Amino acid sequence: QVQLQESGPGVVKPSQTLSLTCTVSGGSITTRPYYWGWIRQSPEKGLEWIAAIAYNGVTDYSPSLASRASISRDTSKSQITLQLTSVTPEDTAAYYCAASRRSGYNYRLIDEYDYWGQGTQVTVAS
């Protein structure tokens, strides 16, 4: 059973870069056909998909966040990292790491993520 654990700073100041880490256990992040995504949730916007990285390193980004988001992985640590630059209060949300074992690679479909972390709250405030 894949398990995901997010970690992050909690509070970030406007214009800074947010860095979040997802540590994966119970499976390898390079196992086909898995892919790994970041999704956030706020009362204003609901669930919003941010980015994904597949078992082979292929990435995909939400068009609305692509200019500021970067997803990467550290296979030696079994970690998926998300960086979001130039944050504003609108980036305040609960951020979730999620995994899918489906081979359709519909990265942007939130319903196709099978495993979820418990989430980490990020507040952007000065």
PEJOHU-V611923 format. One record per residue. N is the residue number from 1. SS is DSSP state (helix for helix, strand for strand, loop for the rest). Layout:
n = (N & N)
ss = (SS & SS)
This chain:
n = (1 & 2 & 3 & 4 & 5 & 6 & 7 & 8 & 9 & 10 & 11 & 12 & 13 & 14 & 15 & 16 & 17 & 18 & 19 & 20 & 21 & 22 & 23 & 24 & 25 & 26 & 27 & 28 & 29 & 30 & 31 & 32 & 33 & 34 & 35 & 36 & 37 & 38 & 39 & 40 & 41 & 42 & 43 & 44 & 45 & 46 & 47 & 48 & 49 & 50 & 51 & 52 & 53 & 54 & 55 & 56 & 57 & 58 & 59 & 60 & 61 & 62 & 63 & 64 & 65 & 66 & 67 & 68 & 69 & 70 & 71 & 72 & 73 & 74 & 75 & 76 & 77 & 78 & 79 & 80 & 81 & 82 & 83 & 84 & 85 & 86 & 87 & 88 & 89 & 90 & 91 & 92 & 93 & 94 & 95 & 96 & 97 & 98 & 99 & 100 & 101 & 102 & 103 & 104 & 105 & 106 & 107 & 108 & 109 & 110 & 111 & 112 & 113 & 114 & 115 & 116 & 117 & 118 & 119 & 120 & 121 & 122 & 123 & 124 & 125 & 126)
ss = (loop & loop & strand & strand & strand & strand & strand & loop & loop & loop & strand & strand & loop & loop & loop & loop & loop & strand & strand & strand & strand & strand & strand & strand & strand & loop & loop & loop & loop & loop & loop & loop & loop & loop & strand & strand & strand & strand & strand & strand & strand & strand & loop & loop & loop & strand & strand & strand & strand & strand & strand & strand & strand & strand & loop & loop & loop & loop & strand & strand & strand & loop & loop & loop & loop & loop & loop & loop & strand & strand & strand & strand & strand & strand & loop & loop & loop & loop & strand & strand & strand & strand & strand & strand & loop & loop & loop & loop & helix & helix & helix & loop & strand & strand & strand & strand & strand & strand & strand & strand & loop & loop & loop & loop & loop & loop & loop & loop & loop & helix & helix & helix & loop & loop & strand & strand & loop & loop & loop & strand & strand & strand & strand & strand & loop & loop)
